[in-house]
Amino acid sequence: MENGGETKEWRFKGNQTLTTASGFTVRGVLNMLMENLNPDDQRQVLRLGHGDPSSFPCFYTSPAAEDAIVDALRSRQFNCYSSTVGILPARKAVAEYLSRHLPYTLTPDDVFLTIGCTHAIEVALSVLTYPGANILLPCPGFPYYEAFSAYIGLQHRHFSLLPEKGWEVDLDAVEALADENTVAMVLINPGNPCGNVFTYKHLQKVAETAKKLGILVIADEVYEHLTFGKNPFVPMGAFGNITPIITLGSISKRWIVPGWRLGWLVTTDNQGILQKSGLVESIKSFLNISSDPATFIQGALPQIIEKTNEDFFSKIINTLCLDANLCYEKLKEIPCITCPSKPEGSMFVMAKLDLSLLRDIQDDLDFCLKLAKEENMAILPGVAVGMKNWLRITFALEPLALEEGLERLKAFCQRHGD
Ligand SMILES: *Cc1c(COP(=O)(O)O)cnc(C)c1O
């Protein structure tokens, strides 16, 4: 047995559930497009595929937020482990911040800090799962929900967002899909991928439907306050008196620091239903067996929230608004692409491809692969967010780069047109 002898058979292999779950994520598809770029193309690579504008100077985060991080780091108070639910001053800051737009006051006990909104999604889905349970997800949507549900064995069903109704939820479909094993529905507002912002009235109807069905609403509000159209942002938590709500958020999008990895899961539970159901206990248990956001980032949070001034937010909103208009107007010049409505929030718009006007394009994926190769740019094929032969276009770029991207898109469509 000098070398340990012969191994008959290795006992380990990669987890197959993961391969299946991660099959069609945004990151997976974008990586594939990036591999398709033409290395000889000297032009700048334009990324209209993902929502991370942090590298453009006009989207740099606020200096106040940077100072907050430096101060927290230098204070040496945050070199320690965090408590599993997050440190108290940071939870207090989030409770106060979100309470500004709610008809009542959240307490730090309602707030759980997470490693970005992504981790908050993982917590929310994990605590709801039991064998046979299912969750209702929007289509089009944010594929991380599908991927993580698949990974933990939570079944999912899709309800539509209706393009002809400004991407409102098909509430009849929600009622038809729900059964005795349905635990929750997910709502993303402002919308990714549709760029829509739900009205107060519609959100109220969603809350009433959820109450009727006895299911939880998981409100993904990672784009909170990034609105620039007729509808103001209304937090779903405002309807916590109708039905219990779990709100997910982070500083990734509003402060444009997705790399800082700080998010939250917040319960609005005026009637104590989540508490009674054991869900709050379950959240704490889950956080006991998962990791925490870096303590110094948590330590900086009170100052990030307090010191970032309105000028920063309005400058970002103005740029996004300019971008959204530019995108909508430029797309009108391209016959084979139509937007059902002008984006009013978030960083994205959904646009429909008319393949009959294109000579040699099979579908949305083929369109995006050829576009990457010929024009050195990325756009997400709709199939990645649940809508085949649509495109999800990110307009959150430096406006000149966006304009250039839309010009290339137009040239590509002309070249492949009939
Ligand atoms: C970006 C995004 C997230 C993830 O946010 P992080 O804070 O970066 O983890 C979650 N949900 C939606 C809809 C997003 O667009």
The ligand as a Gaussian input file, in Angstrom:
#p B3LYP/6-31G(d) Opt

LIG

0 1
 C      -28.960000      43.689000      -8.939000
 C      -30.158000      42.988000      -8.441000
 C      -30.118000      42.218000      -7.268000
 C      -28.839000      41.932000      -6.534000
 O      -28.392000      43.023000      -5.813000
 P      -26.985000      42.989000      -5.061000
 O      -27.154000      43.977000      -3.949000
 O      -25.941000      43.399000      -6.031000
 O      -26.758000      41.617000      -4.546000
 C      -31.304000      41.660000      -6.801000
 N      -32.462000      41.820000      -7.471000
 C      -32.528000      42.517000      -8.625000
 C      -33.840000      42.655000      -9.312000
 C      -31.382000      43.117000      -9.151000
 O      -31.437000      43.777000     -10.320000

